Structure formats: C-alpha cells, structure tokens
Amino acid sequence: MANSQFSLKGRVALVTGGGRGIGAGIAVALAQAGAELVIADYTMALAEEGCASVKAAGGKATALQVDVRRPESVKAMIASIEMQHGRLDVAVNNAGIVSLGSVTELTVEQWDDVLDVNLRGVFLCTQAEIDLMRKAQFGRVINTASIAGKTGFPHLSHYSASKFGVIGFSNAVAKEVAKEGITVNALCPGIVGTGMWRGETGLSGKWALPGESEEASWERHQASFLPQGVAQTSEDMGQMCVFLACAPHVTGQAVAVDGGFSL
Ligand SMILES: NC(=O)c1ccc[n+]([C@@H]2O[C@H](COP(=O)([O-])OP(=O)(O)OC[C@H]3O[C@@H](n4cnc5c(N)ncnc54)[C@H](O)[C@@H]3O)[C@@H](O)[C@H]2O)c1
C-alpha cells in the first residue's frame, strides 16, 4: 500500500504473537506502510524471527518477549516501548491459541488456556496500550478475533467464546475512548494456512476424515467453508490492519477478511 492515504510513516506499531503466522504478515505490511515495528512473542527467538521478516522486507523492527496472560509481563512490554520510543501509535493484539474438543470432552485446563491467551491477553494488552496512547490522544488498537467470533463452530466452543468476547470487548472499549483519538477494532480472519491450520497438529490434520491426507483435508475445508473457495493469507490480514491503522473514523467494528463467509 505505497499510497500516501495509507502511510504509517513516523508511527510506532506493536504486534503481539508477531513472530510467525498472521502476526508476522501483519508486521511486514505495517512496516511496508512506513511504521517502525515492535514484535512481541512468547519467546525471544520467535520475536527475533518476526523482526527478521520485517527487516527482509526493508523495515525496522525490535524484538520483545511477552506472555500476554501475565499482567506484569504486559506492563513491562509497554514500559519498554515507552522508554525506547516514547509513544505507541498502533497495537495489534494478535497472540492466540486454539485447541479442539466437544463441550463434554473439554477440560477446565483447555478452557482456561484458550480464554487466558485469547481474551485475558487482549484485555491486559489493550488496557496497558490505552494508558500510553492516551498521553498522545492518538491510537489504533486492533484485536485479532476470528470468524469463530461471529458464528459458533462445533468442537471450538471455548475458542468461539474467547473470540466472541474479543469482539464485544473491542466494541465496548471503542466507545469508552471514542473522543480521545483512539480507535479499537476487531479483525476476523477466515482460514489462513498458518501452524494453527496446517500439519498433523493443526486443525486440518485433526479434522482429516479417516484415510484423508492433511493436504486433502486443508483443500476440503477451504472449498466447503469459504464462498470464494480459497484460503486467506497473512498478507490479506496485513492489508486490513494497514487500513484500520490509517482510518480515523472506523471504530468498534468486527471486520472479517474471510472470502465472503460472514456478515
Ligand atoms: N490461522 C487462522 O486461520 C486464524 C483464523 C482466525 C483467527 N486466527 C487468529 O489469528 C491469530 C494468529 O494466529 P496464527 O494462525 O498466526 O497462529 P500461530 O500459532 O502461527 O501464531 C500465534 C502466535 O501467538 C503467540 N502466542 C501464543 N501464546 C502466547 C502468549 N501467551 N504470549 C505471547 N504470545 C503468544 C505464538 O507464539 C505465535 O507466535 C490468533 O489470535 C488466532 O486465534 C487465526
């Protein structure tokens, strides 16, 4: 998006879970639009991987370790950004996990793990980010939800609960900060071929029919779920984040990038 309308030149942008997958794609897109990136991930090695992707695309990035479930870890991340940059303009709270189980199979641990990263993590990050953004009366918060935050999927009730939560939370906070130059939106990816979907431990591996290969399962899910019949990419998610980061009057929305799946 090398268009002045979509320029993030001079902006500082944070992406959590930015080491790989969708987060890395978003980080690269924000950097290509001119932002300076902070990549935060569960391990420093992952955060460094995300930085390498941004640098390979010609951007600037620094790495931070964070566990989005832990308030003190999130506060340390934001304090480090304030010390290094003095500001935070764009924050993409993207770290997330998934697991599978029918409602009677789900363990309390599975429920807590998914809710802790996907919803508590988004709460803790948004809270700390808004504290800093308020000082400049400017900010763009983008919380990664999902199409599973717009409709329920069997065997993903805990994941859907977390992502519906992200959408409701983002809409409520958007209204709290609407007069302070801060927008808050939720991004709802459809199906993206990251580690969450691909391989034997990803959703397409676990949802393969008896005798069906993971690759065939991946093809079947794209064709059967998505009106356009093809998966979305991390670049698609990056494009929407650049738009949301540049749009002053789009707030409180749950924007799907899902090939026509949801309303
Ligand atoms: N892949 C899809 O099709 C899809 C669809 C809808 C929504 N999403 C959402 O998009 C986001 C990114 O998913 P992805 O597909 O890139 O998955 P991924 O597993 O490739 O990436 C998730 C990232 O989050 C990080 N993370 C996990 N727990 C963390 C924690 N406690 N603290 C800090 N970082 C942590 C991981 O280390 C990883 O880098 C997630 O929120 C996911 O729920 C993905």
The ligand as an SDF file (V2000), in Angstrom:
LIG
                    3D

 44 48  0  0  0  0  0  0  0  0999 V2000
   -4.9590  -19.1910   11.1590 N   0  0  0  0  0  0  0  0  0  0  0  0
   -6.2360  -18.9390   11.0470 C   0  0  0  0  0  0  0  0  0  0  0  0
   -6.9190  -19.4300   10.1430 O   0  0  0  0  0  0  0  0  0  0  0  0
   -6.9140  -17.9990   12.0080 C   0  0  0  0  0  0  0  0  0  0  0  0
   -8.2680  -17.7270   11.7820 C   0  0  0  0  0  0  0  0  0  0  0  0
   -8.9300  -16.8590   12.6390 C   0  0  0  0  0  0  0  0  0  0  0  0
   -8.2450  -16.2470   13.6750 C   0  0  0  0  0  0  0  0  0  0  0  0
   -6.9360  -16.5380   13.8710 N   0  0  0  0  0  0  0  0  0  0  0  0
   -6.2600  -15.8450   14.9720 C   0  0  0  0  0  0  0  0  0  0  0  0
   -5.1290  -15.1660   14.4590 O   0  0  0  0  0  0  0  0  0  0  0  0
   -4.1400  -15.0240   15.4790 C   0  0  0  0  0  0  0  0  0  0  0  0
   -2.7990  -15.5380   14.9610 C   0  0  0  0  0  0  0  0  0  0  0  0
   -2.9220  -16.9220   14.6880 O   0  0  0  0  0  0  0  0  0  0  0  0
   -1.9600  -17.7230   13.6820 P   0  0  0  0  0  0  0  0  0  0  0  0
   -2.8450  -18.5070   12.8010 O   0  0  0  0  0  0  0  0  0  0  0  0
   -0.9470  -16.8120   13.1080 O   0  0  0  0  0  0  0  0  0  0  0  0
   -1.3270  -18.7550   14.7080 O   0  0  0  0  0  0  0  0  0  0  0  0
    0.1930  -19.0720   15.0650 P   0  0  0  0  0  0  0  0  0  0  0  0
    0.1160  -20.1990   16.0390 O   0  0  0  0  0  0  0  0  0  0  0  0
    1.0100  -19.2120   13.8380 O   0  0  0  0  0  0  0  0  0  0  0  0
    0.6630  -17.7350   15.8160 O   0  0  0  0  0  0  0  0  0  0  0  0
    0.2200  -17.3960   17.1080 C   0  0  0  0  0  0  0  0  0  0  0  0
    1.3050  -16.5780   17.7810 C   0  0  0  0  0  0  0  0  0  0  0  0
    0.8570  -16.2380   19.1080 O   0  0  0  0  0  0  0  0  0  0  0  0
    1.9470  -16.4490   20.0090 C   0  0  0  0  0  0  0  0  0  0  0  0
    1.4660  -16.6960   21.3700 N   0  0  0  0  0  0  0  0  0  0  0  0
    0.7360  -17.7390   21.8250 C   0  0  0  0  0  0  0  0  0  0  0  0
    0.5630  -17.6440   23.1590 N   0  0  0  0  0  0  0  0  0  0  0  0
    1.1890  -16.5030   23.5590 C   0  0  0  0  0  0  0  0  0  0  0  0
    1.3600  -15.8560   24.8190 C   0  0  0  0  0  0  0  0  0  0  0  0
    0.8550  -16.3600   25.9500 N   0  0  0  0  0  0  0  0  0  0  0  0
    2.0540  -14.7010   24.8560 N   0  0  0  0  0  0  0  0  0  0  0  0
    2.5820  -14.1600   23.7190 C   0  0  0  0  0  0  0  0  0  0  0  0
    2.4560  -14.7330   22.5050 N   0  0  0  0  0  0  0  0  0  0  0  0
    1.7630  -15.8930   22.4280 C   0  0  0  0  0  0  0  0  0  0  0  0
    2.6670  -17.6750   19.4310 C   0  0  0  0  0  0  0  0  0  0  0  0
    3.9620  -17.8100   19.9590 O   0  0  0  0  0  0  0  0  0  0  0  0
    2.6130  -17.3690   17.9420 C   0  0  0  0  0  0  0  0  0  0  0  0
    3.7030  -16.5800   17.5160 O   0  0  0  0  0  0  0  0  0  0  0  0
   -4.6810  -15.8010   16.6880 C   0  0  0  0  0  0  0  0  0  0  0  0
   -5.2930  -14.8920   17.5790 O   0  0  0  0  0  0  0  0  0  0  0  0
   -5.7220  -16.7280   16.0820 C   0  0  0  0  0  0  0  0  0  0  0  0
   -6.7050  -17.1100   17.0120 O   0  0  0  0  0  0  0  0  0  0  0  0
   -6.2570  -17.4000   13.0730 C   0  0  0  0  0  0  0  0  0  0  0  0
  1  2  1  0
  2  3  2  0
  2  4  1  0
  4  5  1  0
  4 44  2  0
  5  6  2  0
  6  7  1  0
  7  8  2  0
  8  9  1  0
  8 44  1  0
  9 10  1  0
  9 42  1  0
 10 11  1  0
 11 12  1  0
 11 40  1  0
 12 13  1  0
 13 14  1  0
 14 15  2  0
 14 16  1  0
 14 17  1  0
 17 18  1  0
 18 19  2  0
 18 20  1  0
 18 21  1  0
 21 22  1  0
 22 23  1  0
 23 24  1  0
 23 38  1  0
 24 25  1  0
 25 26  1  0
 25 36  1  0
 26 27  1  0
 26 35  1  0
 27 28  2  0
 28 29  1  0
 29 30  1  0
 29 35  2  0
 30 31  1  0
 30 32  2  0
 32 33  1  0
 33 34  2  0
 34 35  1  0
 36 37  1  0
 36 38  1  0
 38 39  1  0
 40 41  1  0
 40 42  1  0
 42 43  1  0
M  CHG  2   8   1  16  -1
M  END
$$$$
